[in-house]
């Protein structure tokens, strides 16, 4: 068996020169952590996102893209492997997505186990800057810095190039505050918000933008085909950006743009799904209570928006550098959020729910010369669709994959030859299966392999209708038809 793997590796190397001749495009894949569609181009009234809005004018904007699992590691695992949770068994958790029975094999396999490995086997130079898989720099370390430092995605990257700055290690840059302090340094630095620095490079995302710009300039000189994964951290907690990002939102705050509608006392029964545990672990600059007072909630939402403003600027700098390098004319650019985020709606702060706001995220794709540039689509798509899409766009003869890809190529949407590619988008959270159709969201729980509860929400009335369940038996029967296997698998996955 080892001989077989060795021969496979040799063949991959020998064929890489031929593959490079037919590889059509470079790929710049930009992942932004915890970014829900809170951008002006998606209709947000509280966002200042001029760079991403401008990019949307050159790309196809997917208005209804849904992630496989509403948490960082598992969502990225699904995207990077092109596998549904039913296939991998990963329906929640972060580190568990890369460990245990579902872990990627550290030995070289006959086919690529992940999307960047597929590109690497096919003759591309692959570079990871920031958070693309679960860990903040692509290396396996615990939050306390202990670990073996191995590549989280085996055989995927030629270079792990995340700049660590004064934070010194991966989880330090991910949970960073000003001056090298971070949430996991044991010094009690756990403030929900901090807006004190003056320069973009005083924080990790600014350093990563500069590092990626330098890398693009190198590629422009070398002429190598590349797949670069650039994973920005903000707006993930804690809410940390420049003081100018916070100040720029003062007028909008005074105008009431960040205030949630309704009364502060409105508190639906959300304990069924969520306790906002990550959010409430931080020290608040206002009274910590649940639900938050209306003005306190507005300040927290302003903090999120300030981080979006900061990340937007970093993306803009990188895209400007791509244009200046001359590489834009043959580079596919993907901007993707790894899941959504509740910003106090339904009294939830965070992801980790099977509901619309946790599962819907940003997705924009630009292909050179595309017919749909500057357009939007309301087609239902899943994040697992990105792997086969990039494979089909770049080279149909790409390296074989270790697992069958569960997603559906989005090329017919990108070239304008189709208006839809799927009827529903399916997501998982623990033992819950969440099905999004054109009009409804159906959520059902699984216990001991059987469907235990069903909730149906009519989303033509907006995402807030998700605490007004009205199970129409005919609609439930239609949406669950064919998904019983997924339900039963989700139930058994929790026992692994």
C-alpha positions in Angstrom: 0.0 0.0 0.0 2.8 2.4 0.8 4.3 1.6 -2.6 1.0 2.5 -4.2 0.9 5.9 -2.4 4.6 6.6 -3.4 3.9 5.8 -7.0 0.8 8.0 -6.9 2.9 10.9 -5.5 5.5 10.4 -8.2 2.9 10.4 -10.9 1.4 13.6 -9.5 4.8 15.3 -9.7 5.5 14.0 -13.2 2.1 15.1 -14.5 2.2 18.6 -12.8 4.0 20.1 -15.7 1.3 18.9 -18.1 -1.4 20.1 -15.7 0.1 23.6 -15.5 -0.4 23.9 -19.3 -4.1 23.5 -19.1 -4.8 25.3 -15.8 -6.9 28.2 -16.9 -6.9 30.5 -13.9 -5.2 31.4 -10.7 -7.5 31.4 -7.6 -7.6 34.0 -4.8 -9.9 32.6 -2.1 -10.8 35.1 0.6 -12.5 33.7 3.7 -13.9 36.2 6.3 -14.7 34.8 9.7 -18.2 35.3 11.1 -19.2 37.6 8.2 -22.9 37.4 7.7 -24.4 39.3 4.7 -24.0 42.5 6.7 -22.7 44.6 3.7 -24.3 47.4 1.8 -24.3 45.4 -1.4 -26.5 42.9 0.5 -28.9 45.6 1.6 -27.5 46.4 5.1 -28.2 49.9 6.4 -25.6 49.7 9.1 -22.6 48.5 7.1 -19.8 50.7 5.7 -18.3 48.3 3.1 -17.3 50.2 0.0 -14.5 47.8 -1.1 -16.6 44.7 -1.0 -19.5 46.6 -2.5 -17.3 47.6 -5.4 -16.1 44.0 -5.8 -19.7 42.9 -5.9 -20.1 45.1 -9.0 -17.6 42.9 -10.8 -18.7 39.5 -9.5 -21.8 37.4 -9.2 -23.3 38.0 -5.8 -25.0 34.9 -4.3 -27.8 36.2 -2.1 -28.8 32.8 -0.7 -25.7 30.8 0.0 -25.9 28.5 3.0 -23.1 26.8 4.9 -23.1 23.1 5.9 -22.6 23.7 9.6 -22.9 27.0 11.5 -19.5 26.9 13.2 -16.0 27.8 11.9 -14.1 24.5 11.8 -16.9 22.2 10.6 -18.2 24.7 8.0 -14.7 25.0 6.5 -14.2 21.3 6.7 -17.3 20.8 4.5 -16.1 23.5 2.0 -12.5 22.3 1.8 -13.4 18.6 1.4 -16.5 19.2 -0.7 -18.4 16.8 1.5 -21.8 17.1 3.2 -22.0 16.4 7.0 -23.8 13.2 6.1 -20.7 12.0 4.3 -18.1 13.1 6.9 -20.1 12.7 10.1 -19.1 16.3 11.1 -22.3 18.0 12.2 -20.9 20.3 14.9 -17.6 21.0 16.7 -14.4 22.7 15.4 -11.3 20.7 16.3 -13.3 17.5 16.0 -13.6 18.1 12.3 -9.9 17.6 11.9 -9.4 14.8 14.4 -10.9 11.4 15.2 -12.5 9.2 12.7 -13.3 12.0 10.3 -9.7 13.4 10.3 -7.8 13.7 7.1 -5.3 11.0 6.6 -1.7 12.3 7.2 -0.5 9.9 4.6 -0.6 10.9 1.0 -3.6 9.4 -0.6 -4.3 8.4 -4.3 -6.6 11.4 -4.6 -6.6 14.9 -3.1 -8.4 15.1 0.3 -8.9 18.8 0.2 -9.5 21.6 -2.4 -6.0 23.2 -2.0 -4.4 19.8 -2.2 -6.2 19.2 -5.5 -4.8 22.5 -6.8 -1.3 21.6 -5.6 -1.4 18.2 -7.2 -2.5 19.9 -10.4 0.6 22.1 -10.7 -0.4 25.1 -8.7 1.6 26.9 -6.0 -0.5 26.9 -2.9 -0.2 29.5 -0.1 -2.2 29.9 3.1 -2.3 33.2 4.9 -4.6 33.3 7.9 -7.6 31.1 8.7 -8.6 28.8 5.9 -9.3 25.6 7.9 -10.0 25.7 11.6 -6.7 26.9 13.1 -5.6 30.5 12.7 -2.4 29.8 10.7 -3.0 26.3 9.3 -0.9 24.6 12.0 -2.4 22.4 14.8 -1.9 24.0 18.2 -4.3 24.2 21.1 -5.4 27.6 22.3 -2.7 27.5 25.0 0.0 27.1 22.3 0.7 23.5 23.0 0.6 21.0 20.1 2.7 19.4 17.5 2.4 22.1 14.9 1.6 19.8 12.0 -0.2 21.0 9.0 -4.0 20.9 9.6 -4.6 20.1 6.0 -2.0 17.4 5.0 -0.2 17.9 1.7 -2.3 21.0 0.9 0.0 24.0 1.1 3.4 24.8 -0.3 3.6 27.6 2.2 2.0 28.5 5.5 2.7 32.2 5.5 0.6 33.8 8.2 2.5 36.7 9.8 2.3 36.4 13.6 3.7 39.8 14.7 4.0 40.5 18.4 1.2 37.9 19.1 3.8 35.2 18.2 1.4 32.3 17.6 -1.7 31.3 15.7 -4.4 31.6 18.3 -2.7 34.8 19.5 -3.3 36.5 16.2 -6.8 35.2 16.0 -7.9 36.6 19.4 -5.7 39.6 19.2 -5.8 42.9 21.1 -3.4 45.8 20.6 0.3 45.4 21.3 0.6 41.6 21.3 -2.1 40.9 23.9 -4.7 38.3 23.2 -7.6 36.4 24.7 -5.6 33.2 25.4 -2.5 34.8 27.0 -3.6 34.0 30.5 -3.5 37.7 31.5 -7.3 38.1 31.7 -7.6 40.0 28.4 -11.2 39.2 27.5 -12.8 42.6 26.7 -15.7 42.3 24.2 -14.6 45.4 22.3 -11.4 47.4 21.9 -10.9 50.3 19.4 -7.7 52.1 20.2 -5.1 51.4 17.5 -4.4 53.9 14.7 -3.0 51.8 11.8 -4.3 48.7 10.0 -1.0 46.9 10.6 -1.4 47.4 14.4 -3.6 44.4 14.2 -3.2 41.0 12.5 -5.6 41.4 9.6 -3.6 44.4 8.4 -0.4 42.4 8.6 -2.0 39.6 6.6 -3.2 42.0 3.9 0.4 43.2 3.5 1.8 39.7 3.4 -0.7 38.7 0.7 0.1 41.7 -1.4 3.8 40.8 -1.2 2.9 37.3 -2.2 0.9 38.5 -5.2 3.8 40.6 -6.4 6.0 37.5 -6.2 3.5 35.5 -8.3 3.4 38.3 -10.9 7.2 38.0 -11.3 7.4 34.2 -11.3 4.4 33.6 -13.5 3.4 30.6 -11.5 -0.2 29.4 -11.4 -1.4 29.8 -7.8 -4.1 29.1 -5.3 -3.9 31.5 -2.4 -6.1 31.1 0.6 -6.4 34.4 2.6 -8.4 34.1 5.8 -9.2 37.3 7.6 -10.2 37.0 11.3 -12.6 40.0 11.8 -15.4 40.4 12.5 -15.0 37.3 14.8 -15.0 38.0 18.5 -13.5 40.0 20.2 -14.6 43.1 18.3 -11.3 44.8 17.8 -10.5 47.3 15.0 -9.1 50.9 14.6 -10.4 53.8 16.6 -11.2 55.4 13.3 -13.5 52.5 12.4 -15.5 53.0 15.6 -15.6 56.8 15.2 -16.7 56.6 11.6 -20.0 55.0 12.8 -20.9 57.6 15.3 -23.4 59.4 13.0 -25.1 56.1 12.1 -25.3 55.2 15.8 -26.9 58.5 16.7 -29.3 58.1 13.8 -30.4 54.7 15.3 -29.1 52.5 12.5 -27.7 49.9 15.0 -30.8 49.7 17.2 -32.9 46.5 16.9 -36.6 47.0 16.4 -39.0 46.1 19.2 -38.7 46.4 22.9 -35.8 45.4 25.1 -38.0 43.1 27.0 -38.9 41.0 23.9 -37.2 37.7 24.6 -38.4 34.7 22.6 -37.7 31.3 24.1 -34.2 30.8 22.6 -32.8 28.5 25.2 -34.0 25.7 23.0 -31.3 26.5 20.5 -28.8 28.9 22.0 -27.4 30.5 25.1 -24.8 32.8 23.4 -22.1 31.4 25.5 -19.1 32.6 23.6 -20.4 36.2 23.5 -21.2 36.3 27.2 -17.8 35.0 28.2 -16.3 38.5 27.5 -16.2 41.5 29.8 -18.8 44.0 28.6 -18.4 47.9 28.5 -22.1 48.0 29.6 -24.3 46.0 31.9 -24.1 42.3 31.3 -27.6 41.0 31.2 -29.7 38.7 29.1 -31.5 40.1 27.2 -29.2 43.1 26.6 -30.8 46.5 27.1 -31.6 48.1 23.7 -28.8 50.7 23.8 -26.3 48.1 24.9 -27.3 45.8 22.0 -26.8 48.8 19.6 -23.3 49.3 20.9 -22.4 45.7 20.4 -23.8 45.8 16.9 -21.8 48.9 16.2 -18.7 47.0 17.3 -19.4 44.2 14.8 -19.9 46.8 12.1 -16.6 48.5 12.9 -14.9 45.2 12.5 -16.6 44.7 9.1 -15.4 48.1 8.1 -11.8 47.2 9.0 -11.9 43.8 7.1 -13.5 45.5 4.1 -10.6 47.8 3.9 -8.1 44.9 4.0 -9.9 43.1 1.2 -9.9 46.3 -0.8 -6.1 46.7 -0.5 -5.5 43.1 -1.6 -7.8 43.5 -4.6 -6.2 46.7 -5.6 -2.8 45.0 -5.5 -4.2 42.1 -7.6 -5.2 44.7 -10.2 -1.9 46.5 -10.1 0.0 43.3 -10.5 -1.7 42.5 -13.8 -2.9 39.2 -12.4 -6.6 40.1 -12.2 -7.2 39.3 -15.8 -6.5 35.6 -15.2 -7.4 35.1 -11.5 -10.7 33.9 -10.1 -11.6 35.7 -6.9 -13.9 34.2 -4.3 -15.1 36.1 -1.2 -16.8 33.8 1.3 -18.1 34.1 4.9 -17.8 30.8 6.8 -21.3 31.2 8.3 -23.7 33.9 9.5 -24.2 35.4 12.9 -27.1 36.5 15.0 -26.6 40.1 16.1 -29.2 40.1 18.9 -32.1 39.1 16.7 -34.2 36.5 18.5 -32.0 37.4 21.5 -29.1 35.3 20.1 -25.6 36.6 19.9 -23.5 34.3 17.7 -23.7 31.4 15.4 -24.5 27.8 16.5 -28.1 27.7 15.5 -29.9 25.9 12.7 -31.7 29.2 11.7 -31.4 31.5 8.8 -29.1 34.1 10.2 -26.5 31.5 11.3 -26.6 29.6 8.1 -26.7 32.3 5.4 -23.4 33.9 4.6 -21.6 36.0 2.1 -20.5 34.5 -1.2 -19.3 36.4 -4.3 -17.4 34.9 -7.2 -15.6 36.8 -10.0 -14.3 34.9 -13.0 -12.4 36.8 -15.7 -14.7 37.7 -18.6 -17.8 36.2 -16.9 -21.2 37.1 -18.5 -22.8 37.7 -15.1 -20.4 40.3 -13.7 -22.1 42.8 -11.5 -25.3 40.7 -11.2 -27.0 39.0 -8.2 -28.6 35.6 -8.0 -31.3 34.3 -5.6 -30.5 30.7 -6.5 -30.1 28.4 -3.5 -26.5 27.2 -3.2 -24.4 25.4 -0.6 -20.9 26.1 0.4 -19.9 22.6 -0.7 -20.7 23.7 -4.2 -17.5 25.9 -4.3 -15.1 22.9 -4.6 -16.6 21.4 -7.8 -17.1 24.9 -9.2 -13.5 25.9 -8.9 -12.4 22.5 -10.2 -14.6 22.9 -13.3 -13.6 26.5 -13.9 -9.9 25.9 -13.7 -9.3 22.6 -15.4 -11.7 19.7 -16.0 -8.8 17.2 -16.0 -7.8 18.1 -12.4 -6.3 15.6 -10.0 -8.6 12.9 -8.7 -10.2 13.5 -5.3 -10.0 11.1 -2.3 -13.8 11.4 -1.7 -16.7 11.9 -4.1 -17.7 15.6 -4.1 -21.2 16.2 -2.8 -21.6 19.7 -4.1 -23.0 20.9 -7.4 -21.0 23.1 -9.8 -22.2 26.7 -9.9 -20.7 27.2 -13.4 -24.3 27.3 -15.0 -25.1 30.2 -12.7 -21.8 32.0 -13.4 -22.1 31.8 -17.2 -25.8 32.6 -17.1 -27.0 29.4 -18.6 -29.2 28.4 -15.7 -31.2 30.2 -13.0 -30.9 27.5 -10.3 -28.8 24.4 -9.6 -30.7 22.9 -6.6 -34.2 23.0 -5.0 -33.1 23.1 -1.4 -30.0 23.8 0.7 -29.4 21.4 3.6 -27.4 22.2 6.8 -26.8 20.5 10.1 -26.2 21.6 13.7 -25.7 18.7 16.1 -28.7 16.5 15.8 -30.7 19.1 13.9 -31.2 19.1 10.2 -32.1 22.4 8.6 -33.6 22.5 5.1 -34.0 25.8 3.2 -36.3 25.9 0.2 -37.3 28.9 -1.8 -39.9 29.9 0.7 -39.5 27.9 3.9 -37.0 26.7 6.5 -37.7 23.3 8.0 -35.8 22.3 11.1 -36.1 18.9 12.6 -34.3 17.2 15.5 -33.1 13.6 15.4 -33.0 11.4 18.5 -31.9 7.8 18.3 -32.2 7.8 14.6 -35.8 9.0 14.5 -37.2 12.5 13.8 -38.2 13.8 17.2 -39.5 17.4 16.5 -40.3 19.5 13.5 -40.5 23.3 13.0 -41.5 25.0 9.8 -40.9 28.7 9.2 -42.3 30.8 6.3 -39.4 33.1 5.5 -41.3 35.3 3.0 -42.1 37.2 6.2 -38.4 37.6 7.0 -35.9 35.8 9.2 -37.6 37.0 12.4 -40.5 34.7 11.5 -38.3 31.8 12.7 -39.8 32.0 16.2 -43.3 31.6 14.7 -43.4 27.9 13.7 -46.4 26.7 11.7 -45.8 23.2 10.5 -47.9 22.7 7.3 -48.1 19.0 7.0 -48.0 19.1 3.2 -44.9 21.3 3.1 -43.2 19.3 5.8 -43.8 16.0 3.9 -42.5 17.6 0.7 -39.3 18.9 2.3 -38.5 15.8 4.3 -39.0 13.5 1.3 -35.7 12.0 0.4 -33.9 13.3 3.5 -34.8 10.6 6.0 -31.3 9.1 5.4 -29.7 12.4 6.2 -31.7 12.7 9.4 -30.8 9.2 10.6 -27.1 9.8 9.8 -27.2 13.0 11.7 -28.6 11.3 14.7 -26.0 8.5 14.7 -23.2 10.9 14.1 -23.6 12.4 17.6 -22.6 9.0 19.0 -19.2 8.9 17.3 
